[in-house]
Amino acid sequence: MAARKEAETAPAAAVRPQEYAAGTGWDVGQQAPEDAFRALGGEGMTSPTGPVVHKHPGGYARQIVAKGGLVTEGVKRELDAAESDEG
């Protein structure tokens, strides 16, 4: 009797989820179209002040998100807070 040759099995294919490029905008999950900064002031220069600007305002500032970066819940919250401070 001939020796039985075991069938070679290929490993299961890994199925990657479809990846779509996020849109560009300021909504959660999108890529930021521009840098976003906010000046820092107050005692210890730690309190955000003034509007969101898209170029470093000089002095002390915090970068909220970099161009092309993911807009997260925290980024959106900070952008919304800046808008409410302006009004």
N, CA, C and O atoms as a printed pandas DataFrame, in Angstrom:
     atom_number atom_name residue_name chain_id  residue_number  x_coord  y_coord  z_coord
0              1         N          MET        A               1    0.832   -1.177    0.000
1              2        CA          MET        A               1    0.000    0.000    0.000
2              3         C          MET        A               1    0.876    1.240    0.000
3              4         O          MET        A               1    1.894    1.303    0.689
4              5         N          ALA        A               2    0.478    2.184   -0.754
5              6        CA          ALA        A               2    1.245    3.426   -0.843
6              7         C          ALA        A               2    0.978    4.272    0.392
7              8         O          ALA        A               2   -0.128    4.281    0.934
8              9         N          ALA        A               3    2.002    4.975    0.821
9             10        CA          ALA        A               3    1.835    5.852    1.994
10            11         C          ALA        A               3    0.883    6.982    1.636
11            12         O          ALA        A               3    0.929    7.544    0.542
12            13         N          ARG        A               4    0.047    7.284    2.565
13            14        CA          ARG        A               4   -0.918    8.354    2.335
14            15         C          ARG        A               4   -0.269    9.701    2.535
15            16         O          ARG        A               4    0.347    9.954    3.570
16            17         N          LYS        A               5   -0.399   10.540    1.582
17            18        CA          LYS        A               5    0.186   11.863    1.674
18            19         C          LYS        A               5   -0.869   12.805    2.243
19            20         O          LYS        A               5   -1.973   12.924    1.711
20            21         N          GLU        A               6   -0.504   13.468    3.331
21            22        CA          GLU        A               6   -1.465   14.400    3.921
22            23         C          GLU        A               6   -1.583   15.621    3.040
23            24         O          GLU        A               6   -0.590   16.146    2.536
24            25         N          ALA        A               7   -2.771   16.047    2.870
25            26        CA          ALA        A               7   -3.014   17.240    2.047
26            27         C          ALA        A               7   -2.486   18.461    2.791
27            28         O          ALA        A               7   -2.725   18.636    3.985
28            29         N          GLU        A               8   -1.772   19.289    2.062
29            30        CA          GLU        A               8   -1.272   20.524    2.668
30            31         C          GLU        A               8   -2.407   21.525    2.696
31            32         O          GLU        A               8   -3.090   21.752    1.697
32            33         N          THR        A               9   -2.589   22.112    3.849
33            34        CA          THR        A               9   -3.660   23.110    3.949
34            35         C          THR        A               9   -3.032   24.477    4.109
35            36         O          THR        A               9   -2.108   24.680    4.897
36            37         N          ALA        A              10   -3.548   25.377    3.359
37            38        CA          ALA        A              10   -3.073   26.765    3.458
38            39         C          ALA        A              10   -3.710   27.399    4.686
39            40         O          ALA        A              10   -4.849   27.091    5.036
40            41         N          PRO        A              11   -2.972   28.279    5.331
41            42        CA          PRO        A              11   -3.578   28.954    6.481
42            43         C          PRO        A              11   -4.783   29.782    6.031
43            44         O          PRO        A              11   -4.845   30.269    4.902
44            45         N          ALA        A              12   -5.704   29.919    6.922
45            46        CA          ALA        A              12   -6.903   30.698    6.603
46            47         C          ALA        A              12   -6.504   32.123    6.243
47            48         O          ALA        A              12   -5.621   32.712    6.867
48            49         N          ALA        A              13   -7.149   32.652    5.257
49            50        CA          ALA        A              13   -6.841   34.020    4.825
50            51         C          ALA        A              13   -7.349   35.005    5.869
51            52         O          ALA        A              13   -8.452   34.875    6.400
52            53         N          ALA        A              14   -6.517   35.978    6.139
53            54        CA          ALA        A              14   -6.937   37.028    7.066
54            55         C          ALA        A              14   -7.752   38.042    6.282
55            56         O          ALA        A              14   -7.302   38.552    5.256
56            57         N          VAL        A              15   -8.916   38.323    6.753
57            58        CA          VAL        A              15   -9.782   39.281    6.068
58            59         C          VAL        A              15   -9.683   40.606    6.787
59            60         O          VAL        A              15  -10.055   40.726    7.954
60            61         N          ARG        A              16   -9.179   41.597    6.081
61            62        CA          ARG        A              16   -9.065   42.934    6.673
62            63         C          ARG        A              16  -10.355   43.689    6.419
63            64         O          ARG        A              16  -10.936   43.587    5.338
64            65         N          PRO        A              17  -10.802   44.438    7.395
65            66        CA          PRO        A              17  -11.993   45.248    7.154
66            67         C          PRO        A              17  -11.671   46.317    6.108
67            68         O          PRO        A              17  -10.541   46.798    6.013
68            69         N          GLN        A              18  -12.658   46.662    5.355
69            70        CA          GLN        A              18  -12.455   47.690    4.339
70            71         C          GLN        A              18  -12.125   49.005    5.030
71            72         O          GLN        A              18  -12.796   49.398    5.985
72            73         N          GLU        A              19  -11.106   49.671    4.551
73            74        CA          GLU        A              19  -10.711   50.944    5.142
74            75         C          GLU        A              19  -11.037   52.056    4.167
75            76         O          GLU        A              19  -10.659   52.009    2.996
76            77         N          TYR        A              20  -11.732   53.038    4.655
77            78        CA          TYR        A              20  -12.085   54.185    3.843
78            79         C          TYR        A              20  -11.387   55.409    4.406
79            80         O          TYR        A              20  -11.277   55.565    5.622
80            81         N          ALA        A              21  -10.929   56.250    3.550
81            82        CA          ALA        A              21  -10.313   57.485    4.019
82            83         C          ALA        A              21  -11.396   58.361    4.631
83            84         O          ALA        A              21  -12.475   58.535    4.065
84            85         N          ALA        A              22  -11.087   58.897    5.776
85            86        CA          ALA        A              22  -12.049   59.787    6.433
86            87         C          ALA        A              22  -12.166   61.063    5.627
87            88         O          ALA        A              22  -11.217   61.493    4.971
88            89         N          GLY        A              23  -13.335   61.658    5.687
89            90        CA          GLY        A              23  -13.527   62.938    5.020
90            91         C          GLY        A              23  -12.689   64.007    5.701
91            92         O          GLY        A              23  -12.165   63.801    6.795
92            93         N          THR        A              24  -12.574   65.131    5.050
93            94        CA          THR        A              24  -11.813   66.227    5.619
94            95         C          THR        A              24  -12.786   67.225    6.202
95            96         O          THR        A              24  -13.676   67.713    5.505
96            97         N          GLY        A              25  -12.626   67.528    7.461
97            98        CA          GLY        A              25  -13.524   68.470    8.118
98            99         C          GLY        A              25  -13.289   68.461    9.610
99           100         O          GLY        A              25  -12.281   67.940   10.088
100          101         N          TRP        A              26  -14.201   69.028   10.329
101          102        CA          TRP        A              26  -14.035   69.176   11.765
102          103         C          TRP        A              26  -14.970   68.278   12.563
103          104         O          TRP        A              26  -15.162   68.504   13.757
104          105         N          ASP        A              27  -15.560   67.258   11.928
105          106        CA          ASP        A              27  -16.418   66.326   12.646
106          107         C          ASP        A              27  -15.588   65.159   13.163
107          108         O          ASP        A              27  -14.546   64.828   12.598
108          109         N          VAL        A              28  -16.057   64.539   14.242
109          110        CA          VAL        A              28  -15.358   63.397   14.846
110          111         C          VAL        A              28  -15.156   62.317   13.789
111          112         O          VAL        A              28  -16.082   61.960   13.060
112          113         N          GLY        A              29  -13.933   61.805   13.719
113          114        CA          GLY        A              29  -13.599   60.748   12.778
114          115         C          GLY        A              29  -13.040   61.263   11.463
115          116         O          GLY        A              29  -12.581   60.471   10.640
116          117         N          GLN        A              30  -13.069   62.561   11.251
117          118        CA          GLN        A              30  -12.533   63.126   10.018
118          119         C          GLN        A              30  -11.098   63.594   10.219
119          120         O          GLN        A              30  -10.605   63.666   11.344
120          121         N          GLN        A              31  -10.442   63.907    9.116
121          122        CA          GLN        A              31   -9.082   64.442    9.176
122          123         C          GLN        A              31   -9.171   65.963    9.201
123          124         O          GLN        A              31   -9.878   66.570    8.396
124          125         N          ALA        A              32   -8.451   66.563   10.125
125          126        CA          ALA        A              32   -8.467   68.022   10.259
126          127         C          ALA        A              32   -7.896   68.662    8.994
127          128         O          ALA        A              32   -6.818   68.279    8.540
128          129         N          PRO        A              33   -8.614   69.640    8.420
129          130        CA          PRO        A              33   -8.131   70.282    7.206
130          131         C          PRO        A              33   -6.983   71.264    7.454
131          132         O          PRO        A              33   -6.255   71.612    6.524
132          133         N          GLU        A              34   -6.820   71.709    8.689
133          134        CA          GLU        A              34   -5.769   72.669    9.034
134          135         C          GLU        A              34   -5.304   72.411   10.460
135          136         O          GLU        A              34   -5.972   71.718   11.227
136          137         N          ASP        A              35   -4.147   72.979   10.806
137          138        CA          ASP        A              35   -3.723   72.975   12.198
138          139         C          ASP        A              35   -4.719   73.817   12.989
139          140         O          ASP        A              35   -5.338   74.732   12.446
140          141         N          ALA        A              36   -4.868   73.508   14.248
141          142        CA          ALA        A              36   -5.723   74.321   15.121
142          143         C          ALA        A              36   -4.976   74.590   16.416
143          144         O          ALA        A              36   -4.532   73.663   17.094
144          145         N          PHE        A              37   -4.842   75.854   16.749
145          146        CA          PHE        A              37   -4.158   76.294   17.963
146          147         C          PHE        A              37   -5.090   77.177   18.761
147          148         O          PHE        A              37   -6.053   77.734   18.234
148          149         N          ARG        A              38   -4.789   77.295   20.030
149          150        CA          ARG        A              38   -5.472   78.247   20.888
150          151         C          ARG        A              38   -4.445   78.828   21.849
151          152         O          ARG        A              38   -3.681   78.091   22.472
152          153         N          ALA        A              39   -4.431   80.148   21.966
153          154        CA          ALA        A              39   -3.488   80.822   22.849
154          155         C          ALA        A              39   -3.772   80.444   24.296
155          156         O          ALA        A              39   -4.911   80.150   24.661
156          157         N          LEU        A              40   -2.723   80.457   25.117
157          158        CA          LEU        A              40   -2.859   80.179   26.544
158          159         C          LEU        A              40   -2.576   81.460   27.311
159          160         O          LEU        A              40   -1.668   82.218   26.969
160          161         N          GLY        A              41   -3.349   81.687   28.328
161          162        CA          GLY        A              41   -3.161   82.871   29.152
162          163         C          GLY        A              41   -3.578   82.573   30.579
163          164         O          GLY        A              41   -3.657   81.412   30.980
164          165         N          GLY        A              42   -3.842   83.610   31.339
165          166        CA          GLY        A              42   -4.243   83.422   32.724
166          167         C          GLY        A              42   -3.048   83.104   33.595
167          168         O          GLY        A              42   -1.904   83.139   33.142
168          169         N          GLU        A              43   -3.324   82.793   34.848
169          170        CA          GLU        A              43   -2.263   82.492   35.798
170          171         C          GLU        A              43   -1.533   81.225   35.379
171          172         O          GLU        A              43   -2.160   80.184   35.186
172          173         N          GLY        A              44   -0.231   81.301   35.239
173          174        CA          GLY        A              44    0.566   80.144   34.845
174          175         C          GLY        A              44    0.492   79.846   33.361
175          176         O          GLY        A              44    1.025   78.836   32.903
176          177         N          MET        A              45   -0.156   80.703   32.615
177          178        CA          MET        A              45   -0.303   80.529   31.161
178          179         C          MET        A              45   -0.861   79.150   30.818
179          180         O          MET        A              45   -0.357   78.478   29.918
180          181         N          THR        A              46   -1.899   78.730   31.534
181          182        CA          THR        A              46   -2.462   77.403   31.296
182          183         C          THR        A              46   -3.908   77.428   30.828
183          184         O          THR        A              46   -4.439   76.388   30.438
184          185         N          SER        A              47   -4.562   78.586   30.854
185          186        CA          SER        A              47   -5.967   78.655   30.465
186          187         C          SER        A              47   -6.083   79.046   28.993
187          188         O          SER        A              47   -5.503   80.045   28.568
188          189         N          PRO        A              48   -6.836   78.254   28.208
189          190        CA          PRO        A              48   -7.015   78.627   26.810
190          191         C          PRO        A              48   -7.810   79.924   26.706
191          192         O          PRO        A              48   -8.805   80.110   27.407
192          193         N          THR        A              49   -7.371   80.806   25.838
193          194        CA          THR        A              49   -8.054   82.086   25.649
194          195         C          THR        A              49   -8.169   82.374   24.166
195          196         O          THR        A              49   -7.389   81.873   23.356
196          197         N          GLY        A              50   -9.138   83.175   23.831
197          198        CA          GLY        A              50   -9.284   83.616   22.450
198          199         C          GLY        A              50   -9.792   82.532   21.521
199          200         O          GLY        A              50  -10.118   81.423   21.943
200          201         N          PRO        A              51   -9.850   82.879   20.249
201          202        CA          PRO        A              51  -10.403   81.954   19.253
202          203         C          PRO        A              51   -9.410   80.879   18.835
203          204         O          PRO        A              51   -8.227   80.943   19.172
204          205         N          VAL        A              52   -9.902   79.898   18.105
205          206        CA          VAL        A              52   -9.043   78.908   17.480
206          207         C          VAL        A              52   -8.415   79.576   16.261
207          208         O          VAL        A              52   -9.110   80.196   15.457
208          209         N          VAL        A              53   -7.107   79.447   16.131
209          210        CA          VAL        A              53   -6.397   79.996   14.975
210          211         C          VAL        A              53   -5.661   78.858   14.276
211          212         O          VAL        A              53   -5.430   77.802   14.865
212          213         N          HIS        A              54   -5.300   79.080   13.029
213          214        CA          HIS        A              54   -4.722   77.999   12.239
214          215         C          HIS        A              54   -3.219   78.140   12.016
215          216         O          HIS        A              54   -2.608   77.333   11.315
216          217         N          LYS        A              55   -2.631   79.171   12.619
217          218        CA          LYS        A              55   -1.177   79.319   12.663
218          219         C          LYS        A              55   -0.819   79.624   14.104
219          220         O          LYS        A              55   -1.589   80.267   14.816
220          221         N          HIS        A              56    0.341   79.167   14.535
221          222        CA          HIS        A              56    0.742   79.394   15.924
222          223         C          HIS        A              56    0.671   80.889   16.228
223          224         O          HIS        A              56    1.264   81.697   15.512
224          225         N          PRO        A              57   -0.053   81.260   17.289
225          226        CA          PRO        A              57   -0.248   82.680   17.579
226          227         C          PRO        A              57    0.946   83.357   18.238
227          228         O          PRO        A              57    0.897   84.556   18.513
228          229         N          GLY        A              58    2.006   82.619   18.494
229          230        CA          GLY        A              58    3.150   83.193   19.186
230          231         C          GLY        A              58    2.933   83.118   20.685
231          232         O          GLY        A              58    1.803   82.947   21.142
232          233         N          GLY        A              59    3.990   83.242   21.443
233          234        CA          GLY        A              59    3.860   83.126   22.899
234          235         C          GLY        A              59    3.462   81.709   23.276
235          236         O          GLY        A              59    3.878   80.740   22.640
236          237         N          TYR        A              60    2.657   81.604   24.311
237          238        CA          TYR        A              60    2.203   80.296   24.773
238          239         C          TYR        A              60    0.913   79.926   24.043
239          240         O          TYR        A              60   -0.024   80.720   23.965
240          241         N          ALA        A              61    0.888   78.724   23.521
241          242        CA          ALA        A              61   -0.306   78.244   22.822
242          243         C          ALA        A              61   -0.351   76.726   22.906
243          244         O          ALA        A              61    0.660   76.057   23.118
244          245         N          ARG        A              62   -1.535   76.222   22.735
245          246        CA          ARG        A              62   -1.722   74.768   22.721
246          247         C          ARG        A              62   -2.200   74.378   21.328
247          248         O          ARG        A              62   -3.114   74.992   20.778
248          249         N          GLN        A              63   -1.570   73.348   20.766
249          250        CA          GLN        A              63   -2.047   72.840   19.490
250          251         C          GLN        A              63   -3.143   71.830   19.779
251          252         O          GLN        A              63   -2.922   70.840   20.477
252          253         N          ILE        A              64   -4.303   72.084   19.246
253          254        CA          ILE        A              64   -5.454   71.212   19.474
254          255         C          ILE        A              64   -5.368   69.993   18.564
255          256         O          ILE        A              64   -5.578   68.863   19.005
256          257         N          VAL        A              65   -5.056   70.230   17.293
257          258        CA          VAL        A              65   -4.921   69.135   16.328
258          259         C          VAL        A              65   -4.035   69.620   15.177
259          260         O          VAL        A              65   -4.036   70.800   14.826
260          261         N          ALA        A              66   -3.290   68.694   14.607
261          262        CA          ALA        A              66   -2.437   69.008   13.456
262          263         C          ALA        A              66   -3.190   68.698   12.167
263          264         O          ALA        A              66   -4.075   67.844   12.136
264          265         N          LYS        A              67   -2.824   69.401   11.120
265          266        CA          LYS        A              67   -3.440   69.178    9.814
266          267         C          LYS        A              67   -3.316   67.701    9.449
267          268         O          LYS        A              67   -2.235   67.120    9.541
268          269         N          GLY        A              68   -4.421   67.103    9.037
269          270        CA          GLY        A              68   -4.437   65.692    8.671
270          271         C          GLY        A              68   -4.631   64.760    9.843
271          272         O          GLY        A              68   -4.805   63.555    9.660
272          273         N          GLY        A              69   -4.603   65.313   11.063
273          274        CA          GLY        A              69   -4.809   64.495   12.256
274          275         C          GLY        A              69   -6.272   64.121   12.433
275          276         O          GLY        A              69   -7.162   64.778   11.893
276          277         N          LEU        A              70   -6.506   63.086   13.174
277          278        CA          LEU        A              70   -7.855   62.615   13.430
278          279         C          LEU        A              70   -8.569   63.534   14.414
279          280         O          LEU        A              70   -8.038   63.860   15.476
280          281         N          VAL        A              71   -9.770   63.944   14.049
281          282        CA          VAL        A              71  -10.592   64.744   14.954
282          283         C          VAL        A              71  -11.276   63.759   15.910
283          284         O          VAL        A              71  -12.149   62.989   15.509
284          285         N          THR        A              72  -10.863   63.798   17.169
285          286        CA          THR        A              72  -11.415   62.905   18.184
286          287         C          THR        A              72  -12.500   63.631   18.974
287          288         O          THR        A              72  -12.757   64.814   18.754
288          289         N          GLU        A              73  -13.120   62.918   19.880
289          290        CA          GLU        A              73  -14.133   63.536   20.750
290          291         C          GLU        A              73  -13.523   64.698   21.531
291          292         O          GLU        A              73  -14.152   65.747   21.671
292          293         N          GLY        A              74  -12.300   64.519   22.041
293          294        CA          GLY        A              74  -11.634   65.569   22.812
294          295         C          GLY        A              74  -11.323   66.787   21.975
295          296         O          GLY        A              74  -11.487   67.917   22.436
296          297         N          VAL        A              75  -10.877   66.574   20.750
297          298        CA          VAL        A              75  -10.591   67.689   19.845
298          299         C          VAL        A              75  -11.874   68.455   19.568
299          300         O          VAL        A              75  -11.900   69.683   19.647
300          301         N          LYS        A              76  -12.929   67.737   19.247
301          302        CA          LYS        A              76  -14.224   68.371   18.945
302          303         C          LYS        A              76  -14.727   69.152   20.150
303          304         O          LYS        A              76  -15.250   70.257   20.007
304          305         N          ARG        A              77  -14.569   68.578   21.336
305          306        CA          ARG        A              77  -15.012   69.241   22.563
306          307         C          ARG        A              77  -14.247   70.553   22.764
307          308         O          ARG        A              77  -14.829   71.569   23.145
308          309         N          GLU        A              78  -12.935   70.518   22.504
309          310        CA          GLU        A              78  -12.130   71.723   22.683
310          311         C          GLU        A              78  -12.469   72.787   21.627
311          312         O          GLU        A              78  -12.510   73.978   21.937
312          313         N          LEU        A              79  -12.708   72.361   20.402
313          314        CA          LEU        A              79  -13.110   73.313   19.358
314          315         C          LEU        A              79  -14.456   73.949   19.695
315          316         O          LEU        A              79  -14.639   75.155   19.526
316          317         N          ASP        A              80  -15.391   73.139   20.169
317          318        CA          ASP        A              80  -16.710   73.659   20.549
318          319         C          ASP        A              80  -16.607   74.614   21.730
319          320         O          ASP        A              80  -17.315   75.620   21.772
320          321         N          ALA        A              81  -15.739   74.315   22.688
321          322        CA          ALA        A              81  -15.556   75.175   23.853
322          323         C          ALA        A              81  -15.013   76.530   23.418
323          324         O          ALA        A              81  -15.409   77.563   23.959
324          325         N          ALA        A              82  -14.113   76.530   22.450
325          326        CA          ALA        A              82  -13.553   77.791   21.951
326          327         C          ALA        A              82  -14.635   78.634   21.289
327          328         O          ALA        A              82  -14.661   79.854   21.454
328          329         N          GLU        A              83  -15.522   77.995   20.545
329          330        CA          GLU        A              83  -16.616   78.717   19.899
330          331         C          GLU        A              83  -17.549   79.325   20.924
331          332         O          GLU        A              83  -18.007   80.456   20.761
332          333         N          SER        A              84  -17.836   78.571   21.995
333          334        CA          SER        A              84  -18.760   79.095   23.009
334          335         C          SER        A              84  -18.114   80.230   23.809
335          336         O          SER        A              84  -18.821   81.107   24.306
336          337         N          ASP        A              85  -16.796   80.229   23.940
337          338        CA          ASP        A              85  -16.110   81.315   24.638
338          339         C          ASP        A              85  -16.125   82.614   23.827
339          340         O          ASP        A              85  -16.087   83.707   24.391
340          341         N          GLU        A              86  -16.181   82.480   22.495
341          342        CA          GLU        A              86  -16.164   83.656   21.630
342          343         C          GLU        A              86  -17.471   84.416   21.686
343          344         O          GLU        A              86  -17.487   85.641   21.561
344          345         N          GLY        A              87  -18.578   83.693   21.875
345          346        CA          GLY        A              87  -19.899   84.305   21.785
346          347         C          GLY        A              87  -20.362   84.973   22.998
347          348         O          GLY        A              87  -21.466   85.519   23.019
